[in-house]
Amino acid sequence: MPLLLLDLDNTLVDRDAAFRTAVAGFLAQHGLPDSDLTWVTRIDARGYTARHEVAAALSDRYGDAVSTTAVRALLDNGVADHVVLAHSSREALRKAQDDGWSCVIVTNGRTVQQEAKIRNTGLDQLVQAG
């Protein structure tokens, strides 16, 4: 049986769009300027900046206006809570399986977050491993 290895973030799912949505909600919830969306996404660097560095930048910028718990919630759950699996990706996975491929997700993200993304999008029902 052929094996198909698939990357999760910004391949199977649009991680960046989910992050922007999460940040926009975070900014609105805390009464922060909408214009900070660009700043936060730049700091995040498509997920390549270490989480503790993003957290430190947010804490430095917002000080006492935003709790560290709120920052942590954004960075730990924000993407997983907003990520979606495109219909075309879902159908492509089904077709690959119908054609005899074993589909496996590979990712370098933190396990808890990646597993939440996989569950929240229903990918856990579409792949053999993740």
Helices and strands as residue ranges (DSSP letters): E 3-7, H 15-29, H 36-44, G 45-47, H 51-62, G 63-65, H 68-82, H 87-98, E 102-106, H 111-121, G 123-125
